[in-house]
Amino acid sequence: MAANLSVIRALTTNALKPYHDIIVAGTVAEEGLGAMSGMKHLVNNKADEILAAISIDGPSNDVMYFNATGMINYDFTYTGPGGHAYLAFGTPSATHAMGRSIAALSDIQVPEIPKTTFTVSLVSGGQAIHGIAQSANFKINMRSDSAEVLAQMEQQALAIFQQGADAENARWHKQDAVKVTFNKIMDVPAGSQSETCRMVQAAKLATLACGITPQPRLGGCTNSNMPIALGIPAVTLGRGGAEYGTHTVDEWFDPTGVYICEQKSLLLLLALAGLTDVTIAPQL
């Protein structure tokens, strides 16, 4: 928001009049289970009007994202009869089934290129220290720069989690005692653009004009995912500064040098939108 407000101030203070209209938006629900729904709402309702999109994300002034890493989140729940840890020993356990599944998942081999990742991010289960668990729950995050590879990993993971329940039941010779249910809770599309396209080249030139050598990234899960999925040219520019411990309770951010982000944004906006009576915007 600070970067966007600075760009608006520069445009209005200097009476700059773009050839094309510029929509400046502060979108919400980008992280976590928000699944970029703010940006999705914006581009879905303005798709016929948007010629290109610029987003701001990430700590480095030189980094820029022009491809979209796909992301899928699942919620899995194992349920079983439970019982006393001593008296009902031999009853299949929901937490044991979950553990078997997580162990099998951790052995999945994924390609380095396209970059593909997975992690079990949240885990809970059981009801008493002296009880065989009646329920267990975990959430998984899967990502890939390739939509095809992500779809393959999704199917592999779903099979593994059913196998975990089957293996726990087989261990104690109790068919269907532990069952698994699952729900897809987030699906962010993957997509790609050529590094030679005009949008990416303009972003590189804007970065160079600010004295920074651009470092394009082949992947990235940013608000650019949504326009790229609709075929709208898009890039995400780093906001500058430095950060540590992203997505941990120790996270911090140092805003030193963030003004360069505003400079890049302004230059790129004017290059794309054009200036009335001065330049005409290029065809992307």
Backbone bond lengths (Angstrom), bond angles and torsions (degrees), N, CA, C in turn:
res aa  C-N    CA-C-N  psi(-1)  N-CA   C-N-CA  omega(-1)  CA-C   N-CA-C  phi
1 M - - - 1.454 - - 1.518 110.97 -
2 A 1.321 116.45 -40.16 1.471 119.87 179.30 1.519 110.66 -61.59
3 A 1.342 116.36 -41.89 1.465 119.86 179.32 1.524 110.59 -65.15
4 N 1.335 117.21 -44.18 1.463 120.62 -179.62 1.527 111.56 -62.51
5 L 1.321 116.41 -42.94 1.470 119.96 -179.90 1.524 111.02 -64.66
6 S 1.333 117.24 -36.19 1.468 120.06 178.60 1.525 111.05 -66.35
7 V 1.335 116.35 -38.77 1.469 120.24 178.48 1.524 110.14 -66.63
8 I 1.328 117.44 -43.33 1.472 120.93 177.78 1.528 110.09 -60.12
9 R 1.320 116.67 -42.47 1.467 120.83 -179.76 1.527 110.52 -62.35
10 A 1.333 116.94 -41.40 1.468 120.74 179.34 1.527 111.13 -64.32
11 L 1.338 116.76 -40.79 1.464 120.53 179.54 1.529 111.67 -64.64
12 T 1.328 116.12 -46.97 1.465 119.79 -175.50 1.527 111.92 -74.88
13 T 1.324 117.01 -40.32 1.463 120.56 -178.65 1.526 111.54 -62.27
14 N 1.318 116.30 -36.00 1.467 120.80 -177.40 1.525 112.96 -98.81
15 A 1.342 115.74 9.79 1.472 122.07 176.92 1.521 112.20 52.54
16 L 1.334 116.26 40.86 1.460 120.72 177.95 1.529 109.14 -80.77
17 K 1.314 117.27 131.88 1.461 121.65 -176.11 1.522 109.56 -119.49
18 P 1.308 117.32 99.98 1.471 120.47 -179.67 1.521 111.77 -62.75
19 Y 1.331 115.65 148.87 1.456 121.32 176.75 1.527 109.95 -67.89
20 H 1.328 116.62 -44.39 1.460 122.07 174.76 1.527 109.30 -99.18
21 D 1.319 116.00 153.52 1.467 119.90 174.62 1.527 109.85 -66.33
22 I 1.324 114.88 147.52 1.464 121.60 175.95 1.528 108.40 -116.95
23 I 1.311 116.66 123.69 1.461 121.65 174.58 1.529 107.53 -96.54
24 V 1.315 116.10 120.95 1.462 120.93 176.30 1.523 107.32 -106.73
25 A 1.330 116.51 119.37 1.460 120.30 -173.37 1.521 111.27 -129.22
26 G 1.320 115.22 139.42 1.458 121.61 170.87 1.516 107.60 -102.74
27 T 1.323 117.50 92.34 1.459 120.38 -174.93 1.527 110.90 -83.21
28 V 1.327 115.53 153.69 1.461 121.96 -178.23 1.526 110.05 -113.63
29 A 1.338 115.68 175.17 1.470 123.26 172.11 1.522 112.53 58.88
30 E 1.328 116.58 41.82 1.467 119.28 177.59 1.522 110.60 -81.42
31 E 1.331 117.45 -42.55 1.459 121.82 -174.35 1.528 111.97 -89.80
32 G 1.335 114.39 170.12 1.453 121.19 174.17 1.517 112.65 56.31
33 L 1.328 115.07 -140.07 1.460 120.01 -177.76 1.523 112.61 -77.61
34 G 1.322 116.95 0.58 1.461 119.77 175.06 1.506 112.28 -62.54
35 A 1.353 115.79 -29.43 1.467 121.97 175.11 1.521 112.29 54.07
36 M 1.352 116.12 34.15 1.466 121.14 177.42 1.527 112.15 59.91
37 S 1.327 116.45 31.00 1.465 119.89 -175.59 1.528 112.49 -66.13
38 G 1.327 118.06 -26.26 1.462 119.64 176.24 1.517 111.32 -64.88
39 M 1.336 116.00 -49.22 1.465 120.26 178.36 1.519 110.59 -66.87
40 K 1.332 116.84 -37.00 1.461 120.73 178.26 1.531 110.47 -60.29
41 H 1.334 116.27 -43.02 1.465 120.61 179.39 1.525 110.43 -63.20
42 L 1.331 116.18 -42.83 1.466 120.43 -178.58 1.524 111.51 -62.01
43 V 1.338 116.97 -52.63 1.470 118.87 -174.80 1.525 111.70 -72.00
44 N 1.335 117.53 -32.76 1.460 119.17 178.88 1.521 112.08 -66.71
45 N 1.330 117.07 -32.51 1.461 120.92 -178.80 1.520 113.09 -90.42
46 K 1.333 116.71 -11.87 1.467 120.21 -178.63 1.534 111.54 -126.60
47 A 1.319 117.07 16.25 1.469 120.79 -172.78 1.521 112.75 -55.79
48 D 1.330 117.58 -35.95 1.470 120.78 -178.01 1.526 112.03 -75.28
49 E 1.336 117.24 -14.61 1.460 121.12 -176.62 1.524 113.12 -104.97
50 I 1.331 117.48 -20.45 1.457 120.55 -173.25 1.533 110.09 -87.58
51 L 1.318 115.86 120.91 1.457 121.79 178.16 1.519 111.88 -90.76
52 A 1.333 116.96 -28.06 1.458 122.35 -179.39 1.520 108.29 -164.08
53 A 1.331 116.51 160.57 1.463 120.64 -177.89 1.521 110.48 -137.28
54 I 1.334 115.27 138.18 1.462 122.03 176.48 1.523 107.82 -121.54
55 S 1.313 116.68 129.45 1.457 121.81 175.55 1.521 109.40 -119.97
56 I 1.319 115.70 162.07 1.468 121.41 -179.99 1.519 108.38 -124.47
57 D 1.333 116.25 125.43 1.463 119.99 -178.15 1.525 108.82 -166.44
58 G 1.305 116.72 148.78 1.461 120.58 175.74 1.509 112.67 92.52
59 P 1.343 117.60 152.93 1.462 120.90 -169.89 1.520 116.20 -85.13
60 S 1.330 119.57 -16.80 1.462 120.83 -169.65 1.515 112.25 -95.77
61 N 1.332 116.13 140.12 1.464 120.65 177.74 1.522 112.81 -73.02
62 D 1.335 116.92 -23.48 1.462 118.71 -175.61 1.523 113.28 -92.86
63 V 1.336 118.06 -18.49 1.457 121.17 -175.31 1.525 111.09 -80.07
64 M 1.322 116.17 139.81 1.462 122.13 173.74 1.525 108.71 -142.07
65 Y 1.326 115.41 141.91 1.463 121.44 -178.72 1.527 109.07 -112.21
66 F 1.326 115.90 130.07 1.465 118.57 178.66 1.525 112.04 -130.11
67 N 1.332 116.98 1.25 1.462 121.63 173.88 1.513 109.43 -120.92
68 A 1.317 116.65 159.76 1.462 121.59 -172.67 1.520 110.75 -114.35
69 T 1.318 115.56 117.40 1.461 121.21 174.80 1.526 109.15 -81.51
70 G 1.323 116.57 125.66 1.455 120.54 178.78 1.520 111.25 -75.75
71 M 1.327 116.67 151.93 1.457 120.55 -177.10 1.526 110.07 -144.83
72 I 1.340 115.48 135.97 1.457 122.21 177.55 1.520 108.83 -131.17
73 N 1.327 117.25 134.58 1.463 122.90 173.14 1.519 109.40 -118.07
74 Y 1.322 115.85 137.51 1.461 121.78 176.04 1.528 110.16 -123.96
75 D 1.327 114.93 150.60 1.454 122.84 172.95 1.533 107.27 -115.52
76 F 1.336 117.44 123.29 1.459 122.48 -178.84 1.522 110.16 -117.47
77 T 1.314 116.91 138.62 1.463 122.24 177.20 1.525 109.80 -131.90
78 Y 1.335 115.09 127.39 1.458 122.23 174.28 1.523 108.29 -104.54
79 T 1.310 117.45 136.22 1.459 122.23 178.27 1.521 109.95 -131.42
80 G 1.341 115.56 146.11 1.455 121.15 179.27 1.516 110.98 -152.76
81 P 1.344 118.30 178.50 1.459 121.32 -175.71 1.526 113.87 -71.43
82 G 1.341 118.35 -27.22 1.453 120.39 -177.44 1.520 112.08 69.30
83 G 1.329 115.69 -169.40 1.458 120.66 179.59 1.516 111.05 146.98
84 H 1.314 116.36 178.63 1.458 122.17 179.97 1.528 109.46 -69.24
85 A 1.328 116.07 136.59 1.459 120.40 -174.63 1.529 112.20 -60.32
86 Y 1.328 117.54 -28.49 1.465 121.54 -179.22 1.524 111.66 -99.21
87 L 1.324 114.81 -51.20 1.460 119.28 -174.05 1.527 112.88 -70.80
88 A 1.318 116.41 -32.86 1.474 120.26 -177.31 1.526 111.91 -103.14
89 F 1.332 116.72 18.50 1.456 119.88 179.59 1.529 110.58 -54.74
90 G 1.319 115.54 135.10 1.457 121.41 -174.27 1.508 112.65 106.96
91 T 1.333 115.90 -7.35 1.458 120.77 175.31 1.531 108.85 -83.21
92 P 1.306 119.86 128.95 1.466 121.48 178.66 1.535 111.92 -55.43
93 S 1.314 115.22 140.53 1.468 122.06 -175.12 1.520 111.48 -108.63
94 A 1.323 115.03 136.59 1.464 119.77 177.89 1.523 111.23 -63.93
95 T 1.343 116.85 -40.05 1.468 119.03 -179.05 1.526 111.24 -70.84
96 H 1.339 117.74 -34.06 1.461 119.58 177.17 1.525 110.40 -65.86
97 A 1.327 116.56 -41.73 1.467 120.08 178.09 1.522 110.47 -61.89
98 M 1.323 115.44 -42.56 1.459 119.19 177.80 1.522 110.50 -62.21
99 G 1.337 116.77 -43.18 1.456 120.17 179.90 1.512 112.58 -61.96
100 R 1.332 116.95 -40.16 1.455 120.40 177.56 1.535 110.31 -61.15
101 S 1.304 115.95 -42.12 1.468 120.37 -178.88 1.518 111.47 -66.15
102 I 1.332 116.22 -44.95 1.465 119.83 -178.88 1.522 110.48 -63.92
103 A 1.341 117.12 -40.25 1.463 120.62 178.70 1.521 110.88 -61.89
104 A 1.345 116.19 -42.48 1.471 119.60 179.36 1.527 110.80 -66.78
105 L 1.326 116.05 -40.12 1.461 119.62 179.19 1.521 111.33 -61.08
106 S 1.334 116.84 -39.44 1.467 120.23 -176.25 1.513 112.39 -63.86
107 D 1.331 117.28 -16.78 1.465 121.17 179.60 1.523 113.40 -92.67
108 I 1.325 118.05 -1.47 1.464 120.38 177.25 1.528 109.67 -60.14
109 Q 1.320 116.35 135.22 1.459 121.91 174.80 1.529 109.01 -97.54
110 V 1.313 117.12 123.88 1.466 120.97 179.95 1.526 109.12 -119.08
111 P 1.331 117.79 154.20 1.468 120.22 -177.44 1.527 112.10 -72.31
112 E 1.325 115.07 149.41 1.468 119.89 172.40 1.524 109.98 -76.81
113 I 1.335 115.89 -34.61 1.465 122.01 177.25 1.522 107.88 -132.01
114 P 1.313 120.48 118.72 1.461 126.02 -1.65 1.533 110.57 -68.88
115 K 1.337 116.71 144.41 1.456 120.00 -177.27 1.527 109.81 -58.84
116 T 1.334 114.62 128.36 1.461 121.03 -176.84 1.524 108.00 -137.60
117 T 1.335 117.26 133.02 1.459 120.90 -175.28 1.526 110.94 -137.83
118 F 1.334 115.02 162.28 1.461 120.33 174.40 1.522 108.56 -155.94
119 T 1.318 116.62 153.36 1.459 121.14 172.79 1.515 109.70 -159.00
120 V 1.336 116.10 143.26 1.456 121.76 168.06 1.524 105.46 -84.30
121 S 1.316 116.62 114.72 1.457 120.51 -166.91 1.527 114.67 -100.23
122 L 1.324 118.65 -32.63 1.459 122.20 -178.37 1.525 108.50 -135.83
123 V 1.341 116.45 134.72 1.456 121.51 -177.09 1.523 109.60 -137.54
124 S 1.331 116.99 138.18 1.458 121.68 174.02 1.524 108.51 -152.88
125 G 1.350 116.54 160.40 1.455 117.88 178.09 1.506 113.06 169.21
126 G 1.321 114.67 167.51 1.456 121.32 178.37 1.507 112.75 82.04
127 Q 1.344 115.13 164.49 1.461 119.46 -178.57 1.527 112.40 -133.12
128 A 1.339 117.79 -14.90 1.469 119.98 -179.27 1.520 109.17 -159.57
129 I 1.337 117.52 147.83 1.456 121.73 -178.72 1.527 111.53 -63.76
130 H 1.333 117.87 -26.18 1.458 121.88 -179.21 1.527 111.95 -107.07
131 G 1.308 117.04 22.61 1.463 120.19 -177.26 1.509 112.94 -122.42
132 I 1.315 116.46 145.73 1.465 121.75 169.88 1.530 107.10 -72.53
133 A 1.295 115.93 129.03 1.466 120.39 -170.81 1.528 112.05 -62.10
134 Q 1.331 114.85 129.31 1.465 120.76 174.78 1.522 112.06 -86.78
135 S 1.319 117.06 -24.68 1.463 119.53 -179.30 1.523 110.22 -148.28
136 A 1.316 115.13 153.26 1.455 122.81 176.78 1.519 108.02 -151.71
137 N 1.306 115.63 145.05 1.462 120.06 -174.99 1.517 110.09 -140.07
138 F 1.308 116.20 141.83 1.462 119.56 171.40 1.519 110.00 -149.50
139 K 1.311 114.24 161.17 1.461 121.54 178.49 1.517 108.68 -122.64
140 I 1.325 115.18 145.30 1.458 121.16 -177.43 1.522 109.72 -127.52
141 N 1.329 115.31 141.46 1.452 122.62 175.89 1.519 108.52 -115.37
142 M 1.338 116.93 126.02 1.463 122.56 179.00 1.527 108.98 -125.56
143 R 1.333 116.53 137.23 1.461 121.15 -178.54 1.528 110.74 -139.51
144 S 1.318 115.48 151.66 1.459 120.18 172.94 1.525 109.21 -159.89
145 D 1.324 114.90 148.65 1.466 120.23 173.79 1.526 111.06 -74.40
146 S 1.327 117.23 -9.91 1.465 122.58 -179.82 1.521 110.05 -116.49
147 A 1.316 116.54 127.23 1.468 120.47 177.41 1.524 110.64 -64.03
148 E 1.333 117.60 -36.65 1.453 121.37 -179.10 1.529 111.51 -66.95
149 V 1.331 116.54 -45.48 1.467 120.59 179.71 1.527 110.29 -65.02
150 L 1.326 116.99 -39.13 1.465 120.77 179.06 1.523 110.46 -62.41
151 A 1.325 117.18 -41.93 1.465 120.99 179.21 1.530 110.92 -64.07
152 Q 1.330 116.43 -38.94 1.465 120.19 178.29 1.521 111.29 -65.54
153 M 1.336 117.11 -43.25 1.463 120.41 179.49 1.526 111.03 -65.58
154 E 1.325 116.92 -36.54 1.461 121.29 177.90 1.526 110.56 -58.78
155 Q 1.315 117.27 -47.67 1.460 120.69 -179.44 1.530 111.47 -66.11
156 Q 1.320 116.55 -37.00 1.461 120.90 178.08 1.527 110.64 -64.70
157 A 1.317 116.55 -42.78 1.461 121.21 -179.90 1.524 111.14 -65.06
158 L 1.326 117.45 -42.92 1.461 120.90 -180.00 1.530 110.84 -60.58
159 A 1.310 116.84 -39.81 1.462 120.37 178.48 1.521 110.91 -66.20
160 I 1.321 117.31 -40.79 1.463 121.74 -179.61 1.523 111.42 -61.82
161 F 1.307 117.75 -40.60 1.462 120.09 -175.65 1.522 111.84 -72.44
162 Q 1.306 118.20 -28.46 1.456 120.39 172.19 1.527 109.92 -72.33
163 Q 1.332 116.08 -38.91 1.457 120.63 179.21 1.520 111.65 -63.02
164 G 1.349 117.00 -31.63 1.464 120.10 177.61 1.513 111.67 -62.79
165 A 1.334 116.37 -43.42 1.470 120.39 176.91 1.521 110.81 -65.84
166 D 1.322 117.15 -42.22 1.460 121.20 -179.34 1.531 110.50 -63.27
167 A 1.330 116.74 -41.51 1.465 120.63 -178.02 1.528 111.16 -66.57
168 E 1.318 117.28 -39.44 1.472 120.39 178.77 1.524 110.93 -66.59
169 N 1.300 117.25 -41.06 1.468 120.04 177.38 1.532 111.24 -65.64
170 A 1.332 116.75 -40.69 1.462 120.90 -179.69 1.531 111.10 -66.01
171 R 1.322 116.36 -35.11 1.478 120.29 179.43 1.524 111.38 -57.22
172 W 1.320 116.88 -36.82 1.474 120.44 -176.29 1.530 112.10 -110.20
173 H 1.335 115.96 9.95 1.470 121.99 176.96 1.527 111.61 55.88
174 K 1.328 114.94 43.82 1.469 121.17 179.20 1.537 107.94 -127.25
175 Q 1.292 116.70 94.35 1.461 121.05 -175.17 1.531 111.08 -66.25
176 D 1.324 115.73 131.44 1.473 123.79 174.95 1.527 113.95 61.90
177 A 1.320 117.96 18.89 1.473 119.21 177.61 1.532 110.07 -67.16
178 V 1.324 116.41 -45.86 1.467 121.68 175.57 1.524 108.46 -102.06
179 K 1.305 115.66 131.49 1.466 121.35 179.27 1.534 109.17 -122.50
180 V 1.318 115.82 156.83 1.460 120.88 178.36 1.520 109.65 -124.63
181 T 1.319 115.46 137.00 1.461 122.12 171.91 1.522 107.64 -125.68
182 F 1.312 115.97 155.12 1.465 118.63 -177.78 1.515 110.79 -147.63
183 N 1.319 113.86 160.38 1.460 120.77 -177.56 1.526 108.58 -147.86
184 K 1.332 116.22 128.10 1.470 119.85 174.68 1.524 108.14 -76.53
185 I 1.320 116.84 119.28 1.464 120.11 -174.91 1.528 112.83 -106.39
186 M 1.331 117.24 -7.76 1.461 118.77 176.35 1.521 109.65 -159.30
187 D 1.327 116.08 140.08 1.462 121.58 179.00 1.528 108.10 -145.61
188 V 1.329 116.38 105.62 1.466 122.32 179.89 1.525 107.80 -108.78
189 P 1.329 118.35 125.42 1.466 120.25 -173.84 1.520 113.90 -71.72
190 A 1.327 114.82 148.69 1.462 121.75 171.73 1.524 108.82 -90.79
191 G 1.320 116.02 161.64 1.458 120.24 178.74 1.517 110.31 -173.17
192 S 1.318 116.72 167.58 1.461 119.79 -177.76 1.518 111.13 -146.76
193 Q 1.326 114.34 157.78 1.468 123.23 174.57 1.532 107.35 -135.52
194 S 1.292 116.64 153.40 1.454 120.01 175.37 1.521 109.95 -72.73
195 E 1.325 116.03 138.85 1.459 119.54 177.65 1.528 111.46 -66.30
196 T 1.334 117.10 -15.89 1.464 120.81 179.84 1.525 112.65 -89.96
197 C 1.337 118.31 -2.99 1.467 119.13 -178.58 1.531 110.42 -67.40
198 R 1.319 116.65 158.19 1.464 121.35 -173.48 1.524 112.50 -62.68
199 M 1.320 116.71 -35.67 1.462 120.34 -179.53 1.527 110.94 -60.72
200 V 1.314 115.99 -47.88 1.461 120.62 -178.63 1.525 110.66 -68.59
201 Q 1.324 116.75 -41.09 1.459 119.69 179.09 1.528 111.43 -63.63
202 A 1.331 117.10 -38.92 1.471 120.52 178.14 1.525 110.30 -64.60
203 A 1.331 117.50 -39.69 1.465 120.88 178.51 1.527 110.78 -64.84
204 K 1.319 116.83 -38.85 1.462 120.60 177.36 1.529 110.89 -62.85
205 L 1.341 115.70 -45.07 1.469 119.83 -178.15 1.526 111.42 -65.94
206 A 1.332 117.09 -38.09 1.469 120.36 177.70 1.520 110.35 -63.59
207 T 1.308 116.46 -38.91 1.471 120.70 178.86 1.522 110.63 -67.56
208 L 1.332 116.29 -44.03 1.466 120.61 177.99 1.528 111.46 -61.63
209 A 1.335 116.62 -38.10 1.467 120.93 -179.65 1.520 111.88 -63.76
210 C 1.331 116.30 -22.13 1.470 120.87 177.96 1.523 112.22 -92.85
211 G 1.331 116.30 9.63 1.457 120.60 177.00 1.511 114.17 81.27
212 I 1.344 117.02 19.34 1.460 121.64 -177.98 1.529 109.13 -119.47
213 T 1.328 116.72 134.83 1.459 120.82 175.14 1.522 108.89 -82.65
214 P 1.330 118.17 117.98 1.470 119.95 -175.90 1.519 112.65 -68.57
215 Q 1.321 114.97 144.61 1.460 122.18 177.13 1.530 108.34 -122.81
216 P 1.332 117.43 85.81 1.470 119.95 -179.24 1.524 110.99 -65.97
217 R 1.325 116.30 140.51 1.459 122.28 177.75 1.528 109.38 -107.20
218 L 1.325 115.56 139.18 1.458 120.50 -178.19 1.517 112.30 -71.76
219 G 1.315 116.54 -26.10 1.462 120.58 179.62 1.509 111.03 -132.92
220 G 1.318 115.95 179.05 1.450 121.25 179.44 1.512 109.79 155.96
221 C 1.314 116.26 137.20 1.456 120.75 178.97 1.524 106.97 -107.27
222 T 1.322 116.64 95.51 1.455 122.99 -174.44 1.527 109.26 -135.30
223 N 1.322 115.89 -179.54 1.460 119.85 177.48 1.531 112.83 -65.14
224 S 1.328 116.90 -11.03 1.470 119.32 175.75 1.533 111.70 -71.51
225 N 1.337 117.35 -17.95 1.469 119.56 179.12 1.522 112.25 -53.46
226 M 1.329 115.62 -43.83 1.462 119.38 -172.89 1.531 113.04 -67.54
227 P 1.339 119.97 -49.80 1.464 118.00 176.24 1.524 112.79 -64.52
228 I 1.340 117.91 -38.47 1.466 119.88 179.57 1.521 110.13 -60.45
229 A 1.339 117.18 -39.49 1.465 121.08 179.45 1.519 111.87 -62.43
230 L 1.345 117.14 -25.96 1.459 121.53 179.61 1.530 112.34 -95.99
231 G 1.339 116.06 4.80 1.457 119.78 179.72 1.519 113.72 81.43
232 I 1.341 118.04 16.13 1.464 122.53 177.88 1.525 108.51 -92.54
233 P 1.324 119.61 125.23 1.464 121.19 178.55 1.527 110.61 -56.32
234 A 1.335 117.05 135.17 1.463 119.73 -176.02 1.520 110.33 -154.88
235 V 1.325 115.52 147.97 1.464 121.97 171.03 1.525 108.24 -139.26
236 T 1.320 114.90 155.94 1.456 121.38 172.58 1.515 107.71 -117.79
237 L 1.325 115.75 125.21 1.457 122.06 -179.08 1.525 110.12 -99.39
238 G 1.328 116.25 141.39 1.458 120.13 175.28 1.518 110.93 -66.39
239 R 1.319 116.81 142.13 1.464 120.93 -177.35 1.521 113.05 -83.90
240 G 1.346 116.87 -6.69 1.454 119.54 -178.36 1.525 111.74 86.20
241 G 1.318 115.61 -175.47 1.447 119.88 -178.09 1.520 111.60 78.04
242 A 1.319 115.08 -165.83 1.467 120.79 179.73 1.516 108.46 -140.44
243 E 1.337 115.82 150.22 1.455 119.64 179.29 1.513 110.02 -140.51
244 Y 1.324 115.57 163.02 1.458 121.31 -179.70 1.519 108.90 -145.96
245 G 1.336 115.68 144.82 1.452 120.55 173.19 1.511 114.17 67.11
246 T 1.331 117.31 40.69 1.455 120.62 -177.94 1.525 111.32 -54.96
247 H 1.324 116.19 132.28 1.470 123.91 179.44 1.532 112.52 62.76
248 T 1.330 117.06 30.60 1.461 121.33 170.25 1.521 107.49 -126.81
249 V 1.331 117.05 169.65 1.474 120.36 179.50 1.517 111.62 -75.32
250 D 1.335 117.73 -6.59 1.468 121.70 178.29 1.527 112.50 -98.88
251 E 1.314 117.86 11.90 1.466 121.36 -174.46 1.528 111.88 -64.65
252 W 1.346 115.78 139.15 1.457 120.67 171.52 1.524 110.05 -143.90
253 F 1.342 115.66 162.77 1.468 121.60 -177.89 1.520 109.60 -136.70
254 D 1.326 116.76 133.58 1.466 123.82 177.06 1.533 107.44 -111.33
255 P 1.350 119.10 115.81 1.466 121.46 -173.61 1.529 115.36 -82.17
256 T 1.317 118.56 10.55 1.462 120.16 -178.62 1.532 111.25 -56.51
257 G 1.331 116.55 126.95 1.463 121.86 175.32 1.513 115.79 81.74
258 V 1.338 117.48 10.12 1.471 117.97 -176.48 1.527 112.46 -69.61
259 Y 1.317 118.22 -16.52 1.466 120.23 -179.76 1.529 111.84 -59.56
260 I 1.348 116.81 -25.05 1.464 119.40 179.22 1.524 110.75 -64.34
261 C 1.318 116.78 -31.12 1.461 120.12 177.70 1.523 110.24 -61.60
262 E 1.329 117.08 -43.32 1.458 120.58 178.91 1.535 111.04 -64.07
263 Q 1.336 116.09 -37.30 1.458 119.68 177.92 1.529 111.02 -63.97
264 K 1.328 116.03 -46.94 1.469 120.24 178.16 1.524 110.83 -59.87
265 S 1.334 116.01 -45.82 1.464 120.53 -177.70 1.523 111.45 -60.72
266 L 1.332 116.38 -44.97 1.456 120.48 -178.30 1.525 110.89 -64.43
267 L 1.326 116.59 -45.42 1.461 120.06 -179.83 1.530 111.27 -62.83
268 L 1.319 116.13 -43.97 1.459 119.57 -178.80 1.523 111.29 -67.44
269 L 1.321 117.50 -40.73 1.462 121.22 177.36 1.526 111.44 -58.52
270 L 1.312 116.06 -46.76 1.463 119.73 -177.83 1.529 111.52 -70.00
271 A 1.343 116.34 -33.81 1.469 119.20 177.17 1.526 110.42 -65.87
272 L 1.323 117.29 -36.08 1.458 121.05 -177.78 1.525 112.41 -83.72
273 A 1.325 116.41 -41.66 1.466 120.30 -175.54 1.521 112.58 -86.36
274 G 1.331 117.37 -20.28 1.456 120.38 -177.23 1.523 111.75 75.25
275 L 1.319 116.29 166.93 1.474 122.64 177.14 1.513 109.13 -118.87
276 T 1.310 117.07 128.69 1.455 122.01 179.64 1.535 110.03 -55.85
277 D 1.329 114.91 131.68 1.487 123.02 179.66 1.520 113.71 66.65
278 V 1.331 118.06 7.21 1.454 120.10 178.79 1.520 111.43 -123.86
279 T 1.321 116.21 -58.85 1.464 120.52 179.26 1.515 109.21 -135.60
280 I 1.305 115.82 158.01 1.457 122.30 174.59 1.524 107.95 -111.58
281 A 1.289 116.38 136.05 1.454 121.06 -177.18 1.509 111.46 -63.37
282 P 1.330 118.01 145.37 1.468 121.43 179.32 1.513 111.36 -73.23
283 Q 1.306 115.95 161.98 1.465 121.36 173.02 1.527 107.70 -85.68
284 L 1.348 116.48 118.02 1.449 120.51 -178.81 1.517 111.83 -83.01
